[in-house]
Amino acid sequence: MDVLVTGGTGRLGGHLVPRLRDAGHAVRQMSRRGTGPGGVRGDLATGFDLRTALAGAEVVVHTASDPRGDPWQVDVAGTRRLVEAVDRDRLRHLVYVSIVGVDRIPFGYYRAKFAAEQVLLASGLPVTLLRVTQFHDFVDELLSAARRGPVLPVPMGWRVQPVDVVEVAGHLVDVVAGPPAGAVVEYGGPEDLTVAELARAWAGARAPGAHVVATPVPGRMSSAVRDGAALPGGGARGRRSYAEHLRA
Ligand SMILES: NC(=O)c1ccc[n+]([C@@H]2O[C@H](COP(=O)([O-])OP(=O)(O)OC[C@H]3O[C@@H](n4cnc5c(N)ncnc54)[C@H](OP(=O)(O)O)[C@@H]3O)[C@@H](O)[C@H]2O)c1
């Protein structure tokens, strides 16, 4: 099938594009600069080049996002622009990559992702909303950024179930080939862990000597994550553990 991946230059997109090609699809990948093999330009924040990028696509895997910029412009209004620009006669499946807990965790970026899901559900397009847990690589980045010399402060009691991004990409190849669910489906890693457990494993492998300090974090968002709102309820599971990821 003719597949367009938005966010092809991202953490997930970079693994997904070659896997979709290996599965026999003709893949183009969209980003603001249109770099890389099969790269096309398209800007969700402005709508520039979107219609050209989406022309002829039978499948769209929508992974583009702007968590550090303006997710209301890119993720929400941008998803609306995407819906308006797709070729409705050609489109067979639009798969959106969301995050487990966007409906339960009161956090600005998650609210935007949830709003983007609503745009897609209301679009009348054949959609699957795949909510995924945190990628192992992303956990590494967060822990590395949180470290202050010999101290690694983490929120006390937060529970997560991270997943390997390579397995997410492989799962997406299967989702693309399947029928549109018209609903939310979830995908997560194999283990329910506290952030402190992850941090101790990460420090052991990547920052020997760093001391993990779990600190209570007040607020509704924190209590939701402590109560398991970031854990997947159902759906398929990746098999690779965080410890295996760290050993690789
Ligand atoms: N990271 C995680 O742990 C995690 C977990 C669960 C779900 N997710 C979801 O999975 C998806 C992919 O995450 P990721 O970590 O791979 O993202 P990422 O590395 O931050 O990549 C974001 C992508 O979005 C593109 N993008 C940003 N602004 C854009 C715009 N205005 N127009 C067009 N493209 C734009 C970027 O392309 P350029 O900058 O090159 O234009 C890049 O390819 C996201 O939707 C995220 O919410 C992530």
PDBQT file of the ligand as one rigid body, heavy atoms in Angstrom, charges set to zero:
ROOT
HETATM    1  N1  LIG A 301       8.348   9.341  23.224  1.00  0.00    +0.000 N 
HETATM    2  C1  LIG A 301       7.573   8.476  23.879  1.00  0.00    +0.000 C 
HETATM    3  O1  LIG A 301       7.999   7.824  24.877  1.00  0.00    +0.000 OA
HETATM    4  C2  LIG A 301       6.157   8.249  23.424  1.00  0.00    +0.000 A 
HETATM    5  C3  LIG A 301       5.349   7.323  24.103  1.00  0.00    +0.000 A 
HETATM    6  C4  LIG A 301       4.046   7.090  23.668  1.00  0.00    +0.000 A 
HETATM    7  C5  LIG A 301       3.564   7.760  22.549  1.00  0.00    +0.000 A 
HETATM    8  N2  LIG A 301       4.360   8.677  21.933  1.00  0.00    +0.000 N 
HETATM    9  C6  LIG A 301       3.820   9.360  20.749  1.00  0.00    +0.000 C 
HETATM   10  O2  LIG A 301       4.478   8.794  19.626  1.00  0.00    +0.000 OA
HETATM   11  C7  LIG A 301       4.640   9.787  18.626  1.00  0.00    +0.000 C 
HETATM   12  C8  LIG A 301       6.103   9.840  18.204  1.00  0.00    +0.000 C 
HETATM   13  O3  LIG A 301       6.892  10.189  19.321  1.00  0.00    +0.000 OA
HETATM   14  P1  LIG A 301       8.458  10.437  19.143  1.00  0.00    +0.000 P 
HETATM   15  O4  LIG A 301       9.053  10.401  20.512  1.00  0.00    +0.000 OA
HETATM   16  O5  LIG A 301       8.986   9.552  18.057  1.00  0.00    +0.000 OA
HETATM   17  O6  LIG A 301       8.434  11.951  18.627  1.00  0.00    +0.000 OA
HETATM   18  P2  LIG A 301       9.670  12.901  18.269  1.00  0.00    +0.000 P 
HETATM   19  O7  LIG A 301      10.948  12.128  18.270  1.00  0.00    +0.000 OA
HETATM   20  O8  LIG A 301       9.555  14.116  19.134  1.00  0.00    +0.000 OA
HETATM   21  O9  LIG A 301       9.362  13.293  16.752  1.00  0.00    +0.000 OA
HETATM   22  C9  LIG A 301       8.366  14.204  16.447  1.00  0.00    +0.000 C 
HETATM   23  C10 LIG A 301       8.167  14.221  14.942  1.00  0.00    +0.000 C 
HETATM   24  O10 LIG A 301       7.131  15.176  14.651  1.00  0.00    +0.000 OA
HETATM   25  C11 LIG A 301       7.576  15.998  13.585  1.00  0.00    +0.000 C 
HETATM   26  N3  LIG A 301       6.972  17.321  13.699  1.00  0.00    +0.000 N 
HETATM   27  C12 LIG A 301       7.065  18.194  14.758  1.00  0.00    +0.000 A 
HETATM   28  N4  LIG A 301       6.401  19.330  14.467  1.00  0.00    +0.000 NA
HETATM   29  C13 LIG A 301       5.888  19.170  13.219  1.00  0.00    +0.000 A 
HETATM   30  C14 LIG A 301       5.121  20.000  12.364  1.00  0.00    +0.000 A 
HETATM   31  N5  LIG A 301       4.756  21.241  12.709  1.00  0.00    +0.000 N 
HETATM   32  N6  LIG A 301       4.756  19.513  11.146  1.00  0.00    +0.000 NA
HETATM   33  C15 LIG A 301       5.140  18.276  10.749  1.00  0.00    +0.000 A 
HETATM   34  N7  LIG A 301       5.869  17.441  11.516  1.00  0.00    +0.000 NA
HETATM   35  C16 LIG A 301       6.244  17.890  12.727  1.00  0.00    +0.000 A 
HETATM   36  C17 LIG A 301       9.094  16.045  13.741  1.00  0.00    +0.000 C 
HETATM   37  O11 LIG A 301       9.657  16.325  12.473  1.00  0.00    +0.000 OA
HETATM   38  P3  LIG A 301      10.654  17.565  12.173  1.00  0.00    +0.000 P 
HETATM   39  O12 LIG A 301      11.041  18.190  13.494  1.00  0.00    +0.000 OA
HETATM   40  O13 LIG A 301      11.805  16.911  11.454  1.00  0.00    +0.000 OA
HETATM   41  O14 LIG A 301       9.829  18.441  11.299  1.00  0.00    +0.000 OA
HETATM   42  C18 LIG A 301       9.405  14.618  14.169  1.00  0.00    +0.000 C 
HETATM   43  O15 LIG A 301       9.523  13.784  13.036  1.00  0.00    +0.000 OA
HETATM   44  C19 LIG A 301       4.117  11.105  19.225  1.00  0.00    +0.000 C 
HETATM   45  O16 LIG A 301       2.820  11.336  18.752  1.00  0.00    +0.000 OA
HETATM   46  C20 LIG A 301       4.097  10.858  20.725  1.00  0.00    +0.000 C 
HETATM   47  O17 LIG A 301       3.069  11.567  21.370  1.00  0.00    +0.000 OA
HETATM   48  C21 LIG A 301       5.642   8.928  22.316  1.00  0.00    +0.000 A 
ENDROOT
TORSDOF 0
